[in-house]
């Protein structure tokens, strides 16, 4: 090989390496969470929203819409709207002109059931054969309404929070020493998912009104849940059966999330550092369990609720490890779980339903806010 040819080859490889390096940088360029949020928001509206009815579909695939006896439940359950309602609040934090919450409330009004003993929301559209009233569904609405009140001071949100509290507490009794049932039509179990968020609604109302009765309610719910449903690991079991006191030991991220955030609120409202220590212990246990790998262990919406706890804890514990550990799984989902339509797939590879997309939309909105207020490691 001549010297000139060798120099030519070296030059060729140098240029090629430079181009490849540039290409890799383009391929791995960090996409902002705000852009991802906006993209998903548009995809949800395009694929789930039915302009003709004004409702959201429960699933993008018509074959996956649920048959109930002789009729088809094609529109979404209340739970999905709870997810979308909270996502709307997080988006409005980023963009005050977004005006997403009130239109969502307008849709949810068609699920509202004023029946005694206390008014609340049914799990399905009232004029289309409603189903049951779940205490946790109404708690999620109360949490979002009171988040919005803290942000806007709009009295209608405070009143909605109070209405939800009244319905929630109609599900509390002395069986098993206290606690709130999962749904109105069954007294078979008391669940972390109906007690953790119940404590949060009471704590948010105490924050808004300074009425000590709300703090008293929050404490009895929080203490009961810790006594009955907290695992030795500091995470939380799913439910306890009223029949025999047996425990369902499945461990989901949202149950840990509501109790973590309740502990943070209790620290803020009482000044007792014991609650902050409890919050730190819950967070420390949850991080390796839920985010020790590259992928989320459970659904996007469940993880959104735990993220709420992490984000709230960040006000008092400045260690970014919880946010960054969660971020690893989020970034992985952004890389491998998006469909061609811009929607997200579940672990089985099929496009998720609306509640999961509402959860992912909330996650992205929260990270859009976080990345504008904190320094995040390189993606």
C-alpha positions as CSV (number, residue, x, y, z in Angstrom):
1,X,0.0,0.0,0.0
2,X,1.4,3.4,-0.9
3,X,1.7,6.2,1.6
4,X,-0.8,8.3,-0.3
5,X,-3.4,5.5,-0.4
6,X,-2.9,4.8,3.4
7,X,-3.4,8.5,4.1
8,X,-6.5,8.5,2.0
9,X,-7.9,5.5,3.9
10,X,-7.1,7.1,7.2
11,X,-8.9,10.3,6.1
12,X,-11.9,8.2,4.9
13,X,-12.2,6.4,8.3
14,X,-11.8,9.6,10.2
15,X,-14.6,11.3,8.3
16,X,-16.8,8.1,8.6
17,X,-16.2,8.0,12.4
18,X,-17.1,11.7,12.6
19,X,-20.3,11.1,10.7
20,X,-21.2,8.0,12.8
21,X,-20.5,9.9,16.0
22,X,-22.7,12.8,14.8
23,X,-25.5,10.3,13.8
24,X,-25.3,8.6,17.2
25,X,-25.6,12.0,18.9
26,X,-28.7,12.7,16.9
27,X,-30.2,9.3,17.6
28,X,-29.6,9.6,21.4
29,X,-30.5,13.3,21.6
30,X,-32.6,13.9,24.7
31,X,-36.2,14.7,23.9
32,X,-37.8,17.1,26.4
33,X,-40.5,15.7,28.6
34,X,-42.7,18.6,27.7
35,X,-42.5,17.7,24.0
36,X,-43.3,14.1,24.9
37,X,-46.2,15.2,27.0
38,X,-47.6,17.3,24.1
39,X,-47.2,14.5,21.7
40,X,-49.0,12.0,23.9
41,X,-51.8,14.5,24.7
42,X,-52.5,14.9,21.0
43,X,-52.4,11.1,20.5
44,X,-54.9,10.5,23.3
45,X,-57.3,13.1,21.8
46,X,-57.0,11.6,18.4
47,X,-57.4,8.0,19.4
48,X,-59.5,7.9,22.5
49,X,-61.8,10.9,22.3
50,X,-65.2,10.5,20.5
51,X,-66.3,13.8,19.2
52,X,-69.8,12.5,18.3
53,X,-70.6,11.6,22.0
54,X,-68.3,13.9,23.8
55,X,-66.9,10.9,25.8
56,X,-63.7,9.0,25.8
57,X,-63.5,5.4,24.7
58,X,-62.2,2.9,27.2
59,X,-59.8,1.3,24.7
60,X,-58.6,2.1,21.2
61,X,-59.5,-1.4,20.0
62,X,-63.3,-1.8,19.7
63,X,-62.9,-5.5,20.4
64,X,-61.5,-4.7,23.8
65,X,-64.5,-2.6,24.9
66,X,-66.4,-4.4,27.6
67,X,-69.7,-6.3,27.1
68,X,-72.0,-6.1,30.1
69,X,-74.9,-8.4,29.6
70,X,-76.8,-7.2,26.6
71,X,-75.1,-3.9,26.2
72,X,-71.6,-2.7,25.4
73,X,-69.6,-0.4,27.6
74,X,-67.6,1.3,24.9
75,X,-66.9,4.5,26.8
76,X,-64.4,4.8,29.6
77,X,-65.0,4.1,33.3
78,X,-64.6,6.9,35.8
79,X,-61.2,5.6,36.8
80,X,-59.7,6.7,33.5
81,X,-61.2,10.1,33.9
82,X,-59.6,10.3,37.4
83,X,-56.3,9.8,35.7
84,X,-57.0,12.3,32.9
85,X,-58.3,14.9,35.5
86,X,-55.0,14.7,37.5
87,X,-53.0,14.9,34.2
88,X,-55.0,18.0,33.3
89,X,-54.0,19.6,36.6
90,X,-50.4,18.9,36.0
91,X,-50.5,20.3,32.5
92,X,-52.2,23.5,33.8
93,X,-49.3,24.0,36.2
94,X,-47.1,24.2,33.1
95,X,-49.5,26.2,31.0
96,X,-52.1,28.4,32.8
97,X,-54.0,28.9,29.5
98,X,-54.4,25.2,28.9
99,X,-58.0,25.1,30.4
100,X,-58.3,21.3,30.6
101,X,-59.7,20.6,34.0
102,X,-63.2,22.2,33.6
103,X,-63.9,20.4,30.3
104,X,-62.9,17.1,32.0
105,X,-65.2,17.9,35.0
106,X,-68.1,18.5,32.5
107,X,-67.6,14.9,31.2
108,X,-67.4,13.5,34.7
109,X,-70.7,15.2,35.7
110,X,-72.5,12.6,33.6
111,X,-71.1,10.0,36.1
112,X,-72.4,11.9,39.1
113,X,-74.9,10.0,41.3
114,X,-76.7,12.1,44.0
115,X,-78.1,9.0,45.7
116,X,-77.9,8.7,49.6
117,X,-76.3,8.2,52.0
118,X,-73.9,10.7,50.3
119,X,-73.6,11.9,46.8
120,X,-70.7,10.6,44.8
121,X,-69.6,9.5,41.3
122,X,-70.6,6.2,39.8
123,X,-68.1,4.1,37.9
124,X,-70.0,4.6,34.6
125,X,-72.2,7.1,32.8
126,X,-75.5,7.5,34.7
127,X,-77.7,7.5,31.6
128,X,-76.0,4.4,30.2
129,X,-76.7,1.8,32.9
130,X,-74.4,2.9,35.8
131,X,-72.6,0.4,37.9
132,X,-71.1,0.9,41.3
133,X,-69.6,3.7,43.4
134,X,-66.0,3.1,44.4
135,X,-64.6,5.0,47.3
136,X,-61.1,5.2,45.7
137,X,-62.5,6.6,42.4
138,X,-64.1,9.5,44.4
139,X,-60.9,9.9,46.4
140,X,-58.8,10.4,43.3
141,X,-61.3,13.1,42.2
142,X,-61.0,14.8,45.6
143,X,-57.2,14.7,45.6
144,X,-57.1,16.4,42.2
145,X,-59.8,19.0,43.1
146,X,-57.9,19.9,46.2
147,X,-54.6,20.1,44.3
148,X,-56.3,22.5,41.9
149,X,-57.7,24.5,44.8
150,X,-54.2,24.9,46.3
151,X,-53.0,26.1,43.0
152,X,-55.9,28.3,41.9
153,X,-57.9,29.1,45.1
154,X,-61.1,28.4,43.0
155,X,-63.8,27.7,45.6
156,X,-65.7,25.2,43.4
157,X,-62.6,22.9,43.7
158,X,-62.7,23.2,47.5
159,X,-66.4,22.4,47.5
160,X,-65.9,19.3,45.3
161,X,-63.2,18.1,47.7
162,X,-65.6,18.5,50.6
163,X,-68.3,16.5,48.7
164,X,-65.8,13.7,48.0
165,X,-64.7,13.7,51.7
166,X,-68.4,13.2,52.8
167,X,-68.8,10.3,50.4
168,X,-65.5,8.8,51.4
169,X,-66.2,8.8,55.1
170,X,-69.6,7.2,54.5
171,X,-67.5,4.1,53.8
172,X,-65.6,4.2,57.1
173,X,-66.7,2.0,60.0
174,X,-65.4,0.1,63.0
175,X,-65.1,-3.3,61.4
176,X,-61.5,-4.5,61.8
177,X,-60.9,-1.5,64.0
178,X,-61.5,1.2,61.3
179,X,-60.7,1.8,57.7
180,X,-62.6,2.5,54.5
181,X,-64.1,-0.1,52.3
182,X,-63.2,-0.4,48.6
183,X,-66.7,0.1,47.2
184,X,-70.1,0.9,48.4
185,X,-71.8,-2.3,47.3
186,X,-69.4,-4.7,49.1
187,X,-68.0,-4.9,52.6
188,X,-65.7,-7.8,51.9
189,X,-62.4,-5.9,52.1
190,X,-60.8,-2.7,53.2
191,X,-58.0,-1.7,50.8
192,X,-54.9,0.5,50.9
193,X,-56.2,2.0,47.7
194,X,-59.2,3.3,49.5
195,X,-57.5,4.4,52.7
196,X,-54.2,6.0,51.6
197,X,-56.0,8.4,49.2
198,X,-58.7,8.9,51.9
199,X,-56.1,10.1,54.3
200,X,-54.7,12.5,51.5
201,X,-58.1,14.1,50.9
202,X,-58.6,14.7,54.7
203,X,-55.0,16.2,54.9
204,X,-55.6,18.4,51.9
205,X,-58.8,19.7,53.4
206,X,-57.1,20.3,56.7
207,X,-54.4,22.3,54.8
208,X,-57.1,24.3,53.0
209,X,-59.5,25.0,56.0
210,X,-57.4,24.4,59.2
211,X,-60.4,22.5,60.5
212,X,-58.9,20.0,63.0
213,X,-61.7,17.4,62.3
214,X,-60.0,16.7,59.0
215,X,-56.6,16.1,60.6
216,X,-58.3,13.8,63.1
217,X,-59.8,11.8,60.3
218,X,-56.5,11.6,58.4
219,X,-54.6,10.4,61.4
220,X,-57.1,7.6,62.2
221,X,-57.0,6.4,58.6
222,X,-53.2,6.7,58.3
223,X,-52.6,4.9,61.6
224,X,-55.1,2.1,60.8
225,X,-53.5,1.5,57.4
226,X,-50.0,1.3,58.8
227,X,-51.2,-1.1,61.5
228,X,-53.2,-3.4,59.2
229,X,-51.6,-3.2,55.8
230,X,-47.9,-2.0,56.0
231,X,-45.5,-4.8,55.2
232,X,-42.3,-5.3,57.2
233,X,-40.5,-4.0,54.1
234,X,-42.3,-0.6,54.7
235,X,-44.3,-1.1,51.4
236,X,-48.0,-1.8,51.5
237,X,-50.2,-4.8,50.9
238,X,-53.3,-4.5,48.8
239,X,-56.2,-5.3,51.2
240,X,-57.5,-7.0,54.3
241,X,-60.6,-9.2,54.3
242,X,-63.3,-8.3,56.7
243,X,-64.4,-12.0,56.9
244,X,-61.3,-13.4,58.5
245,X,-58.7,-10.6,58.6
246,X,-56.7,-12.3,55.9
247,X,-54.3,-10.2,53.9
248,X,-53.9,-9.9,50.1
249,X,-50.2,-9.4,49.8
250,X,-49.8,-8.0,46.3
251,X,-47.7,-4.9,46.4
252,X,-48.5,-2.1,43.9
253,X,-46.7,1.2,43.5
254,X,-49.8,3.4,43.9
255,X,-50.5,2.0,47.4
256,X,-47.0,2.9,48.5
257,X,-47.4,6.3,46.8
258,X,-50.5,7.5,48.7
259,X,-49.1,6.5,52.1
260,X,-45.7,8.1,51.3
261,X,-47.4,11.3,50.4
262,X,-49.7,11.1,53.4
263,X,-46.6,11.0,55.6
264,X,-45.1,14.1,53.9
265,X,-48.4,16.0,54.4
266,X,-48.5,14.9,58.1
267,X,-45.0,16.2,58.6
268,X,-45.9,19.5,56.9
269,X,-49.1,19.9,58.9
270,X,-47.8,18.8,62.3
271,X,-44.1,19.6,62.2
272,X,-43.5,16.1,63.7
273,X,-40.2,14.9,62.1
274,X,-41.3,11.3,62.8
275,X,-43.6,11.5,59.8
276,X,-40.7,12.7,57.6
277,X,-38.6,9.8,58.8
278,X,-41.5,7.5,57.9
279,X,-41.7,9.0,54.4
280,X,-38.0,8.6,53.9
281,X,-38.2,4.9,55.0
282,X,-41.1,4.2,52.6
283,X,-39.3,6.0,49.7
284,X,-36.0,4.1,50.4
285,X,-37.8,0.8,50.4
286,X,-39.8,1.5,47.3
287,X,-36.9,2.7,45.1
288,X,-35.1,-0.7,44.6
289,X,-38.4,-2.6,44.6
290,X,-40.2,-0.7,41.9
291,X,-37.3,1.0,40.1
292,X,-34.3,-1.3,40.6
293,X,-34.6,-2.5,37.0
294,X,-35.0,-0.9,33.6
295,X,-38.8,-1.3,33.4
296,X,-41.8,-0.3,35.4
297,X,-43.1,-3.3,37.5
298,X,-46.8,-2.3,37.1
299,X,-49.0,0.0,35.2
300,X,-48.2,3.6,34.2
301,X,-51.0,5.1,36.3
302,X,-49.9,3.2,39.4
303,X,-46.4,4.6,39.0
304,X,-47.8,8.1,38.5
305,X,-49.3,8.0,42.0
306,X,-45.9,6.9,43.5
307,X,-44.2,9.7,41.6
308,X,-46.6,12.2,43.3
309,X,-45.1,11.0,46.6
310,X,-41.5,11.3,45.4
311,X,-42.1,14.8,44.0
312,X,-43.7,16.0,47.2
313,X,-40.9,14.5,49.3
314,X,-38.4,16.4,47.3
315,X,-39.5,19.6,49.0
316,X,-37.9,18.2,52.2
317,X,-35.5,15.6,51.1
318,X,-33.3,17.0,48.4
319,X,-31.8,13.7,47.4
320,X,-32.7,13.2,43.7
321,X,-32.2,9.5,43.8
322,X,-35.9,8.7,43.8
323,X,-36.6,11.0,40.8
324,X,-33.6,9.7,38.9
325,X,-34.4,6.0,39.6
326,X,-38.0,6.5,38.4
327,X,-36.6,8.5,35.4
328,X,-34.6,5.4,34.3
329,X,-37.8,3.4,33.8
330,X,-39.6,6.3,32.2
331,X,-36.8,6.9,29.7
332,X,-36.8,3.2,28.9
333,X,-40.6,3.3,28.2
334,X,-40.1,6.3,26.0
335,X,-37.5,4.3,24.0
336,X,-39.2,1.0,23.6
337,X,-42.9,1.2,24.4
338,X,-44.3,3.8,22.0
339,X,-46.5,2.7,19.2
340,X,-46.5,4.2,15.7
341,X,-49.6,6.2,16.7
342,X,-47.7,7.8,19.6
343,X,-49.5,5.7,22.3
344,X,-47.9,3.4,24.8
345,X,-47.8,-0.3,25.0
346,X,-48.2,-2.5,28.0
347,X,-45.7,-5.2,29.1
348,X,-47.6,-7.7,26.8
349,X,-46.9,-5.4,23.8
350,X,-50.5,-4.2,23.1
351,X,-51.6,-0.6,23.3
352,X,-52.7,0.3,26.8
353,X,-56.1,1.5,27.8
354,X,-57.1,5.1,28.7
355,X,-56.3,4.9,32.4
356,X,-52.7,4.0,31.6
357,X,-52.4,6.7,29.1
358,X,-53.8,9.2,31.6
359,X,-51.1,8.0,34.0
360,X,-48.3,8.4,31.5
361,X,-49.6,11.8,30.6
362,X,-49.4,12.8,34.3
363,X,-45.9,11.4,34.6
364,X,-44.7,13.3,31.6
365,X,-46.3,16.6,32.8
366,X,-44.6,16.1,36.2
367,X,-41.2,15.5,34.6
368,X,-41.7,18.5,32.4
369,X,-42.2,20.5,35.5
370,X,-39.3,18.8,37.3
371,X,-36.8,19.3,34.5
372,X,-37.6,23.1,34.5
373,X,-36.9,23.3,38.3
374,X,-34.2,20.8,39.0
375,X,-31.0,19.5,37.3
376,X,-31.6,16.0,35.9
377,X,-28.7,13.7,34.9
378,X,-28.2,13.2,31.2
379,X,-30.7,10.8,29.7
